[in-house]
Amino acid sequence: MPAGQRAAMLRPMTRLSCLIVDDSPRFGEEARDVLEHQGISVVGIATSGDEALRLASGLRPDLVLVDISLGEESGFDVARRLVNTSYDKPPAVILISSYDEREFSGRIEASPTLGFIAKTELSARHIRELLGD
């Protein structure tokens, strides 16, 4: 086994801190359960863009998962606001949705986010793939 692979196996994976932004409290709790079971620390759940910005400012998560459709709000706008914050290091942002990615592919590609994960496929593995871990 090459030394690089051995070192990667010995190095513990960094525990990510994550904020979930979804207008469905039920989905937020379900996602928290799944991700925490898989080693991601969910530090908060926001149900609106303003709440997401407030929590992100105080909690400083590594990652924010943002639902594309937040009731009357656009998840794309919330994601843009999160990425363009004045923090020392803004969080990585990944868009999520129960809708098909193809419906939003152009907007996803044009957004300042790392990408998209379907809610039905949300997992630590998919998140880490987008993060390049």
Contact map, one row per residue, 1 for C-alpha under 8 A:
1110110000000000000000000000000000000000000000000000000000000000000000000000000000000000000000000000000000000000000000000000000000000
1111110000000000000000000000000000000000000000000000000000000000000000000000000000000000000000000000000000000000000000000000000000000
1111111000000000000000000000000000000000000000000000000000000000000000000000000000000000000000000000000000000000000000000000000000000
0111111100000000000000000000000000000000000000000000000000000000000000000000000000000000000000000000000000000000000000000000000000000
1111111110000000000000000000000000000000000000000000000000000000000000000000000000000000000000000000000000000000000000000000000000000
1111111111000000000000000000000000000000000000000000000000000000000000000000000000000000000000000000000000000000000000000000000000000
0011111111100000000000000000000000000000000000000000000000000000000000000000000000000000000000000000000000000000000000000000000000000
0001111111110000000000000000000000000000000000000000000000000000000000000000000000000000000000000000000000000000000000000000000000000
0000111111110000000000000000000000000000000000000000000000000000000000000000000000000000000000000000000000000000000000000000000000000
0000011111110000000000000000000000000000000000000000000000000000000000000000000000000000000000000000000000000000000000000000000000000
0000001111111000000000000000000000000000000000000000000000000000000000000000000000000000000000000000000000000000000000000000000000000
0000000111111100000000000000000000000000000000000000000000000000000000000000000000000000000000000000000000000000000000000000000000000
0000000000111110000000000000000000000000000000000000000000000000000000000000000000000000000000000000000000000000000000000000000000000
0000000000011111000000000000000000000000000000000000000000000000000000000000000000000000000000000000000000000000000000000000000000000
0000000000001111100000000000000000000011100000000000000000000000000000000000000000000000000000000000000000000000000000000000000000000
0000000000000111110000000000000000000011100000000000000000001110000000000000000000000000000000000000000000000000000000000000000000000
0000000000000011111000000000000000000001111000000000000000001110000000000000000000000000000000000000000000000000000000000000000000000
0000000000000001111100000000000000000001111100000000000000001111100000000000000000000000000000000000000000000000000000000000000000000
0000000000000000111110000000000000000000011111000001000100001011100000000000000000000000000000000000000000000000000000000000000000000
0000000000000000011111000001000100000000010111000000000000000001110000000000000000000000000000000000000000000000000000000000000000000
0000000000000000001111100001000000000000000011111001000000000001111000000000000000000000000000000000000000000000000000000000000000000
0000000000000000000111111011000000000000000011110000000000000000011001000000000000000000000000000000000000000000000000000000000000000
0000000000000000000011111000000000000000000001110000000000000000001001100000000000000000000000000000000000000000000000000000000000000
0000000000000000000001111111000000000000000000100000000000000000000000000000000000000000000000000000000000000000000000000000000000000
0000000000000000000001111111100000000000000010100000000000000000000000000000000000000000000000000000000000000000000000000000000000000
0000000000000000000000011111110000000000000000000000000000000000000000000000000000000000000000000000000000000000000000000000000000000
0000000000000000000001011111111000000000000000000000000000000000000000000000000000000000000000000000000000000000000000000000000000000
0000000000000000000111011111111100000000000010000000000000000000000000000000000000000000000000000000000000000000000000000000000000000
0000000000000000000000001111111110000000000010000000000000000000000000000000000000000000000000000000000000000000000000000000000000000
0000000000000000000000000111111111000000000000000000000000000000000000000000000000000000000000000000000000000000000000000000000000000
0000000000000000000000000011111111100000000000000000000000000000000000000000000000000000000000000000000000000000000000000100000000000
0000000000000000000100000001111111110000010000000000000000000000000000000000000000000000000000000000000000000000000000000000000000000
0000000000000000000000000000111111111000000000000000000000000000000000000000000000000000000000000000000000000000000000000000000000000
0000000000000000000000000000011111111100000000000000000000000000000000000000000000000000000000000000000000000000000000000010000000000
0000000000000000000000000000001111111111110000000000000000000000000000000000000000000000000000000000000000000000000000000011000000000
0000000000000000000000000000000111111111110000000000000000000000000000000000000000000000000000000000000000000000000000000000000000000
0000000000000000000000000000000011111111000000000000000000000000000000000000000000000000000000000000000000000000000000000000000000000
0000000000000000000000000000000001111111000000000000000000000000000000000000000000000000000000000000000000000000000000000011000000000
0000000000000011000000000000000000111111100000000000000000000000000000000000000000000000000000000000000000000000000000000001000000000
0000000000000011110000000000000000111111110000000000000000000000000000000000000000000000000000000000000000000000000000000001000000000
0000000000000011110000000000000000110011111000000000000000000000000000000000000000000000000000000000000000000000000000000000000000000
0000000000000000111100000000000100110001111110000000000000000000000000000000000000000000000000000000000000000000000000000000000000000
0000000000000000111000000000000000000000111110000000000000101000000000000000000000000000000000000000000000000000000000000000000000000
0000000000000000011100000000000000000000011111000000001000000000000000000000000000000000000000000000000000000000000000000000000000000
0000000000000000001111001001100000000000011111100001000000000000000000000000000000000000000000000000000000000000000000000000000000000
0000000000000000001111100000000000000000000111111011001000000000000000000000000000000000000000000000000000000000000000000000000000000
0000000000000000000011111000000000000000000011111011000000000000000001000000000000000000000000000000000000000000000000000000000000000
0000000000000000000011100000000000000000000001111111000000000000000001001000000000000000000000000000000000000000000000000000000000000
0000000000000000000010000000000000000000000001111111100000000000000000001010010000000000000000000000000000000000000000000000000000000
0000000000000000000000000000000000000000000000011111110000000000000000000000000000000000000000000000000000000000000000000000000000000
0000000000000000000000000000000000000000000001111111111000000000000000000000000000000000000000000000000000000000000000000000000000000
0000000000000000001010000000000000000000000011111111111100000000000000000000000000000000000000000000000000000000000000000000000000000
0000000000000000000000000000000000000000000000001111111110000000000000000000000011000000000000000000000000000000000000000000000000000
0000000000000000000000000000000000000000000000000111111111000000000000000000000000000000000000000000000000000000000000000000000000000
0000000000000000000000000000000000000000000101000011111111110000000000000000000000000000000000000000000000000000000000000000000000000
0000000000000000001000000000000000000000000000000001111111111000000000000000000001000000000000000000000000000000000000000000000000000
0000000000000000000000000000000000000000000000000000111111110000000000000000000000000010000000000000000000000000000000000000000000000
0000000000000000000000000000000000000000000000000000011111110000000000000000000000000000000000000000000000000000000000000000000000000
0000000000000000000000000000000000000000001000000000001111111000000000000000000000000000000000000000000000000000000000000000000000000
0000000000000000000000000000000000000000000000000000001111111100000000000000000000000000011000000000000000000000000000000000000000000
0000000000000001111000000000000000000000001000000000000100111111000000000000000000000000001000000000000000000000000000000000000000000
0000000000000001110000000000000000000000000000000000000000011111000000000000000000000000011100000000000000000000000000000000000000000
0000000000000001111000000000000000000000000000000000000000001111100000000000000000000000001111000000000000000000000000000000000000000
0000000000000000011110000000000000000000000000000000000000001111110000000000000000000000001111000000000000000000000000000000000000000
0000000000000000011110000000000000000000000000000000000000000011111000000000000000000000000011110000000000000000000000000000000000000
0000000000000000000111000000000000000000000000000000000000000001111100000010011000000000000011110000000000000000000000000000000000000
0000000000000000000011100000000000000000000000000000000000000000111111000010000000000000000000111000000000000000000000000000000000000
0000000000000000000000000000000000000000000000000000000000000000011111000111000000000000000000111000000000000000000000000000000000000
0000000000000000000000000000000000000000000000000000000000000000001111111110000000000000000000001000000000000000000000000000000000000
0000000000000000000001100000000000000000000000110000000000000000001111111110000000000000000000000000000000000000000000000000000000000
0000000000000000000000100000000000000000000000000000000000000000000011111100000000000000000000000000000000000000000000000000000000000
0000000000000000000000000000000000000000000000000000000000000000000011111100000000000000000000000000000000000000000000000000000000000
0000000000000000000000000000000000000000000000011000000000000000000011111110110000000000000000000000000000000000000000000000000000000
0000000000000000000000000000000000000000000000000000000000000000000111111111110000000000000000000000000000000000000000000000000000000
0000000000000000000000000000000000000000000000001000000000000000011111001111111000000000000000100000000000000000000000000000000000000
0000000000000000000000000000000000000000000000000000000000000000000100000111111100000000000000100000000000100010000000000000000000000
0000000000000000000000000000000000000000000000000000000000000000000000001111111110000000000000000000000000000000000000000000000000000
0000000000000000000000000000000000000000000000001000000000000000010000001111111111000000000000000000000000000000000000000000000000000
0000000000000000000000000000000000000000000000000000000000000000010000000011111111100000000010100000000000000001100000000000000000000
0000000000000000000000000000000000000000000000000000000000000000000000000001111111110000000000000000000000000011100000000000000000000
0000000000000000000000000000000000000000000000000000100000000000000000000000111111111000000000000000000000000000000000000000000000000
0000000000000000000000000000000000000000000000000000100100000000000000000000011111111000011010000000000000000000000000000000000000000
0000000000000000000000000000000000000000000000000000000000000000000000000000001111111000011110000000000000000001100000000000000000000
0000000000000000000000000000000000000000000000000000000000000000000000000000000111111100010000000000000000000000000000000000000000000
0000000000000000000000000000000000000000000000000000000000000000000000000000000011111110010000000000000000000000000000000000000000000
0000000000000000000000000000000000000000000000000000000000000000000000000000000000011111010000000000000000000000000000000000000000000
0000000000000000000000000000000000000000000000000000000010000000000000000000000000001111110000000000000000000000000000000000000000000
0000000000000000000000000000000000000000000000000000000000000000000000000000000000000111110000000000000000000000000000000000000000000
0000000000000000000000000000000000000000000000000000000000000000000000000000000000000011111000000000000000000000000000000000000000000
0000000000000000000000000000000000000000000000000000000000010100000000000000000001111111111100000000000000000000000000000000000000000
0000000000000000000000000000000000000000000000000000000000011111000000000000000001100000111110000000000000000000000000000000000000000
0000000000000000000000000000000000000000000000000000000000000111000000000000000000100000011111000000000000000000110000000000000000000
0000000000000000000000000000000000000000000000000000000000000011110000000000001001100000001111100000000000000001111000000000000000000
0000000000000000000000000000000000000000000000000000000000000011110000000000000000000000000111110000000000000000111110000000000000000
0000000000000000000000000000000000000000000000000000000000000000111100000011001000000000000011111000000000010000111110000000000000000
0000000000000000000000000000000000000000000000000000000000000000111100000000000000000000000001111100000000000000000111100000000000000
0000000000000000000000000000000000000000000000000000000000000000001110000000000000000000000000111111100000000000000011100000000000000
0000000000000000000000000000000000000000000000000000000000000000000000000000000000000000000000011111000000000000000001110000000000000
0000000000000000000000000000000000000000000000000000000000000000000000000000000000000000000000001111101000000000000001000000000000000
0000000000000000000000000000000000000000000000000000000000000000000000000000000000000000000000001111111100000000000001000000000000000
0000000000000000000000000000000000000000000000000000000000000000000000000000000000000000000000001011111110000000000101000000000000000
0000000000000000000000000000000000000000000000000000000000000000000000000000000000000000000000000001111110000000000000000000000000000
0000000000000000000000000000000000000000000000000000000000000000000000000000000000000000000000000011111110000000000000000000000000000
0000000000000000000000000000000000000000000000000000000000000000000000000000000000000000000000000001111111110000000000000000000000000
0000000000000000000000000000000000000000000000000000000000000000000000000000000000000000000000000000111111111000000000000000000000000
0000000000000000000000000000000000000000000000000000000000000000000000000000000000000000000000000000000111111100000000000000000000000
0000000000000000000000000000000000000000000000000000000000000000000000000001000000000000000000000000000111111110000000000000000000000
0000000000000000000000000000000000000000000000000000000000000000000000000000000000000000000000100000000111111110101100000000000000000
0000000000000000000000000000000000000000000000000000000000000000000000000000000000000000000000000000000011111110001000000000000000000
0000000000000000000000000000000000000000000000000000000000000000000000000000000000000000000000000000000001111111000000000000000000000
0000000000000000000000000000000000000000000000000000000000000000000000000001000100000000000000000000000000111111100000000000000000000
0000000000000000000000000000000000000000000000000000000000000000000000000000001100100000000010000000000000000111110000000000000000000
0000000000000000000000000000000000000000000000000000000000000000000000000000001100100000000111100000000000010011111000000000000000000
0000000000000000000000000000000000000000000000000000000000000000000000000000000000000000000111100000000000000001111100000000000001100
0000000000000000000000000000000000000000000000000000000000000000000000000000000000000000000011100000000000011000111110000000000001000
0000000000000000000000000000000000000000000000000000000000000000000000000000000000000000000001110000100000010000011111000000000000000
0000000000000000000000000000000000000000000000000000000000000000000000000000000000000000000001111000000000000000001111101100011000000
0000000000000000000000000000000000000000000000000000000000000000000000000000000000000000000000011111100000000000000111111100000000000
0000000000000000000000000000000000000000000000000000000000000000000000000000000000000000000000011100000000000000000011111100000000000
0000000000000000000000000000000000000000000000000000000000000000000000000000000000000000000000000100000000000000000001111100000000000
0000000000000000000000000000000000000000000000000000000000000000000000000000000000000000000000000000000000000000000011111110010000000
0000000000000000000000000000001000000000000000000000000000000000000000000000000000000000000000000000000000000000000011111111011000000
0000000000000000000000000000000001100100000000000000000000000000000000000000000000000000000000000000000000000000000000001111111000000
0000000000000000000000000000000000100111000000000000000000000000000000000000000000000000000000000000000000000000000000000111111100000
0000000000000000000000000000000000000000000000000000000000000000000000000000000000000000000000000000000000000000000000000011111110000
0000000000000000000000000000000000000000000000000000000000000000000000000000000000000000000000000000000000000000000010001111111111000
0000000000000000000000000000000000000000000000000000000000000000000000000000000000000000000000000000000000000000000010000111111111100
0000000000000000000000000000000000000000000000000000000000000000000000000000000000000000000000000000000000000000000000000001111111111
0000000000000000000000000000000000000000000000000000000000000000000000000000000000000000000000000000000000000000000000000000111111111
0000000000000000000000000000000000000000000000000000000000000000000000000000000000000000000000000000000000000000011000000000011111111
0000000000000000000000000000000000000000000000000000000000000000000000000000000000000000000000000000000000000000010000000000001111111
0000000000000000000000000000000000000000000000000000000000000000000000000000000000000000000000000000000000000000000000000000000111111
0000000000000000000000000000000000000000000000000000000000000000000000000000000000000000000000000000000000000000000000000000000111111
